[in-house]
Amino acid sequence: MKTLPLLLLGLCVLGGCTTGATKQAVTHEEPTFLTVIPLKHASAIEVANALNKVKSRVRLVADQRTNSLILSYASQTDLKEISDCIAQLDIEVK
């Protein structure tokens, strides 16, 4: 089992709150994968903000220049779930 540092931003850790970065050791056995999903209709920033609030095992970062989402995930199940959500949100609104 390997211990890796985890970066937590703006969270309360050990009774104190911070707006800076706090490091905390976590145990992590699964590899992390990256993929990029371009969006056609939705704003990458808005989708990343919304989904980061509800899906903790997947991290989404918006690339505003290409209107794409960069996903960091640990399993194919995570990728499937988040991709399905993204497809439902990336629709044309009339």
Secondary structure, DSSP 4 states (H G I P E B T S, - for coil): --EEEEEEES-EETTEE-SSEEEEEEE--S--EEEEEE-SSS-HHHHHHHHHHH-SSSEEEEETTTTEEEEEESSHHHHHHHHHHHHHHS----
